Amino acid sequence: MSLRWRIMGATVLIVVLTVLISVGVGYYATQSRLDVFVDRIGNDEAAQLARDLSREYTAAGGWGTVDRALSEAGYVYEGARESEEHGGGEGESSELFHQDRIRVVVVGADGRVVNDNLSLLLPGAAAPDLAGRRETVFDLATNQPVGHAYVDVNREFLSTESHGFLNTLLYIILIGGALTMGIAILLAAWLSRRITAPVTALTEATEAIAQGDTARLPVTSSDELGKMSGAFNRMTAALETQRELRRRLINDVSHELNTPLSVIQLEAAGLRDGLQSGESASGHIIQEVERLRGLVTDLSWLAETDHGELRLTLEAGSIHGLLAAEAERWQPQADARQVSLSLETPGDLPETRFDRMRMSQALGNVVSNAIRCADPGGTIVLRAEPESGDTLAISIADDGIGIDAADLPHVFDRFYRTDQSRSRGVGGTGLGLAITRAIVEAHGGTVAVASDGPGRGATVTIRLPLS
């Protein structure tokens, strides 16, 4: 069963159960309260009849005028016996209030029947056990009981009216319940479609992505379903980016592997054919193997950062000493490229905690990039200074080939190399800055790059927390 039908079925079932429970509770609660109301009215009428009979008995000095008291109270029915014989029944006057034939039996103090308004017991007969509401009749002159009045012997007081009211109430409740269920079914159908439509679209879009196509979901609301569609769209954009990066990764790794392998092959062939001296060939082969080793090392470093395996050994140390060591380490390469490498830092820089080996690698990646991108006669400056009291800023600035504004957001992507670096044959795998960012962020810092455009140099700034 589909999700839509399950949602619709569950909603309708809840509404049906709610309506049935409401009907049952409402009906039986009303019936209970109506019975209490009828009993109260019956008790009041029985008490009133007893008072009327007491006055008539006192005034007449006996039971001679008992019929008049019953008639005035509405308990004498014309043709009662005839209607009994002709099957008139209670239904003839069921729509008139208080027209049920209520049986009243008046019994004297001697236990014999004085009057039965329905003539079912003859006057003077011994009274059997009678039901109904029993009220005592007094002789008001002597205040002595002279008999009893049994009202509603057959329990028919307001029976037609109460039953009719309850039936009408039940009919109204059932109609209301049916309308409620109809509206609930329509709302459930609309709600289930609204809920399942984005899910269905998500399923179709996911299948499309699995087949290599791109898909976007419409975001039509700000609720959880809208947030789900927005999250899916962001995931799709990220997947497209990853697909592009993967394609570039394959191309770049193939290129980085193909070049040294081709050189090694050519050198080995030249050595075999006697076209190359052993010393020259071995030097070139060793150089290309080192290049391959550097690529493998960079990929290993990158794998560590991807799997959260980058471990730091933090120790308190001097950033000035670290930068001085890096400047000294890279000075030979700078001299070979005829590039000026200088250090401009105050000697009183505050100490901070960092992993010396990892930070050396991060700075080395940036400095080596700067050396490769600098023109002969260019300059590279390493600086460090405190910022805002709790941050230390380290910058590596060069006046080399620069970076286009469109490339700036991507320079930290893996294997990303700008058109300027490709066109000028600048070496590298495109992994150095990605590794640098991972190391700096593991220290709780940030790294950014700025450039005024191609040919105007670039500045990489690393910010580390002092605490």
RATA-V948266 format. One record per pair of residues at least 24 apart in sequence whose C-alpha atoms are under 8 Angstrom apart, sorted by the first residue. I is the first residue (numbers start at 0). J is the second residue. If there is no record, write none. Layout:
BEGIN
i:I j:J
i:I j:J
END
This chain:
BEGIN
i:2 j:195
i:3 j:191
i:3 j:192
i:3 j:194
i:3 j:195
i:4 j:191
i:6 j:187
i:6 j:191
i:7 j:184
i:7 j:187
i:7 j:188
i:7 j:190
i:7 j:191
i:10 j:183
i:10 j:184
i:10 j:187
i:11 j:180
i:11 j:183
i:11 j:184
i:11 j:187
i:14 j:180
i:14 j:183
i:15 j:180
i:18 j:176
i:18 j:179
i:18 j:180
i:19 j:176
i:22 j:169
i:22 j:172
i:22 j:173
i:22 j:176
i:26 j:165
i:26 j:168
i:26 j:169
i:29 j:165
i:30 j:165
i:33 j:161
i:37 j:156
i:37 j:157
i:41 j:132
i:41 j:151
i:41 j:156
i:42 j:132
i:45 j:132
i:45 j:133
i:45 j:134
i:45 j:148
i:45 j:149
i:45 j:150
i:46 j:134
i:48 j:72
i:48 j:148
i:49 j:134
i:49 j:135
i:49 j:136
i:49 j:147
i:49 j:148
i:50 j:136
i:52 j:136
i:53 j:136
i:53 j:137
i:53 j:138
i:53 j:139
i:54 j:138
i:54 j:139
i:56 j:137
i:56 j:138
i:57 j:138
i:57 j:139
i:57 j:140
i:62 j:113
i:65 j:114
i:66 j:114
i:69 j:116
i:74 j:100
i:74 j:101
i:74 j:102
i:74 j:103
i:74 j:116
i:75 j:116
i:75 j:117
i:76 j:100
i:76 j:116
i:76 j:117
i:79 j:117
i:80 j:117
i:80 j:118
i:89 j:159
i:93 j:159
i:93 j:160
i:94 j:159
i:94 j:160
i:96 j:157
i:96 j:160
i:97 j:156
i:97 j:157
i:97 j:160
i:98 j:157
i:99 j:155
i:99 j:156
i:99 j:157
i:99 j:158
i:99 j:159
i:100 j:155
i:101 j:150
i:101 j:151
i:101 j:152
i:101 j:153
i:101 j:154
i:101 j:155
i:101 j:156
i:102 j:150
i:102 j:151
i:102 j:152
i:102 j:153
i:102 j:155
i:103 j:148
i:103 j:149
i:103 j:150
i:103 j:151
i:103 j:152
i:104 j:148
i:104 j:149
i:104 j:150
i:104 j:152
i:105 j:146
i:105 j:147
i:105 j:148
i:105 j:149
i:106 j:146
i:106 j:147
i:106 j:148
i:106 j:149
i:107 j:145
i:107 j:146
i:107 j:147
i:108 j:144
i:108 j:145
i:108 j:146
i:108 j:147
i:109 j:146
i:110 j:146
i:130 j:154
i:194 j:224
i:197 j:224
i:197 j:228
i:201 j:228
i:201 j:231
i:213 j:239
i:244 j:413
i:244 j:414
i:247 j:414
i:247 j:415
i:248 j:413
i:248 j:414
i:251 j:414
i:251 j:428
i:252 j:428
i:255 j:291
i:255 j:294
i:255 j:428
i:256 j:291
i:259 j:287
i:259 j:288
i:259 j:290
i:259 j:291
i:260 j:287
i:262 j:287
i:263 j:287
i:294 j:428
i:297 j:430
i:297 j:431
i:297 j:434
i:298 j:430
i:300 j:434
i:301 j:430
i:301 j:433
i:301 j:434
i:304 j:434
i:304 j:437
i:309 j:438
i:309 j:441
i:311 j:353
i:311 j:354
i:311 j:357
i:311 j:441
i:312 j:353
i:312 j:354
i:313 j:352
i:313 j:353
i:313 j:354
i:313 j:355
i:314 j:351
i:314 j:352
i:314 j:353
i:314 j:354
i:314 j:355
i:315 j:350
i:315 j:351
i:315 j:352
i:315 j:353
i:316 j:350
i:316 j:351
i:316 j:352
i:316 j:353
i:317 j:348
i:317 j:349
i:317 j:350
i:317 j:351
i:318 j:348
i:318 j:349
i:318 j:350
i:318 j:351
i:318 j:383
i:319 j:344
i:319 j:345
i:319 j:346
i:319 j:348
i:319 j:383
i:321 j:355
i:321 j:359
i:322 j:381
i:325 j:359
i:325 j:362
i:325 j:363
i:326 j:381
i:329 j:363
i:329 j:366
i:329 j:367
i:332 j:370
i:333 j:370
i:336 j:370
i:336 j:371
i:336 j:374
i:336 j:375
i:337 j:375
i:337 j:376
i:337 j:377
i:338 j:370
i:338 j:373
i:338 j:374
i:338 j:375
i:338 j:376
i:338 j:377
i:338 j:378
i:338 j:379
i:339 j:376
i:339 j:377
i:339 j:378
i:339 j:379
i:340 j:378
i:340 j:379
i:340 j:380
i:340 j:381
i:341 j:378
i:341 j:379
i:341 j:380
i:341 j:381
i:342 j:380
i:342 j:381
i:342 j:382
i:343 j:380
i:343 j:381
i:343 j:382
i:343 j:383
i:344 j:381
i:344 j:382
i:344 j:383
i:344 j:384
i:345 j:383
i:345 j:384
i:348 j:384
i:348 j:385
i:349 j:385
i:349 j:465
i:350 j:465
i:351 j:464
i:351 j:465
i:351 j:466
i:352 j:465
i:352 j:466
i:353 j:442
i:357 j:438
i:358 j:438
i:358 j:439
i:360 j:435
i:361 j:431
i:361 j:432
i:361 j:434
i:361 j:435
i:361 j:436
i:361 j:438
i:361 j:439
i:362 j:435
i:364 j:431
i:364 j:432
i:364 j:435
i:365 j:395
i:365 j:431
i:365 j:432
i:365 j:435
i:365 j:459
i:366 j:395
i:368 j:427
i:369 j:395
i:369 j:396
i:369 j:397
i:369 j:399
i:371 j:425
i:371 j:426
i:372 j:399
i:372 j:400
i:372 j:401
i:372 j:420
i:372 j:425
i:373 j:397
i:373 j:398
i:373 j:399
i:373 j:400
i:374 j:398
i:374 j:399
i:374 j:400
i:389 j:464
i:389 j:465
i:389 j:466
i:390 j:462
i:390 j:463
i:390 j:464
i:390 j:465
i:391 j:462
i:391 j:463
i:391 j:464
i:391 j:465
i:392 j:460
i:392 j:461
i:392 j:462
i:392 j:463
i:393 j:460
i:393 j:461
i:393 j:462
i:394 j:458
i:394 j:459
i:394 j:460
i:394 j:461
i:395 j:458
i:395 j:459
i:395 j:460
i:396 j:456
i:396 j:457
i:396 j:458
i:396 j:459
i:397 j:456
i:397 j:457
i:397 j:458
i:398 j:454
i:398 j:455
i:398 j:456
i:398 j:457
i:399 j:454
i:399 j:455
i:399 j:456
i:399 j:457
i:400 j:453
i:400 j:454
i:400 j:455
i:400 j:456
i:400 j:457
i:401 j:450
i:401 j:451
i:401 j:452
i:401 j:453
i:401 j:454
i:401 j:455
i:401 j:456
i:401 j:457
i:402 j:450
i:402 j:451
i:402 j:452
i:402 j:453
i:402 j:454
i:402 j:456
i:402 j:457
i:403 j:450
i:403 j:451
i:403 j:452
i:403 j:453
i:404 j:450
i:404 j:451
i:404 j:452
i:407 j:448
i:407 j:449
i:407 j:450
i:411 j:436
i:419 j:453
i:439 j:463
END
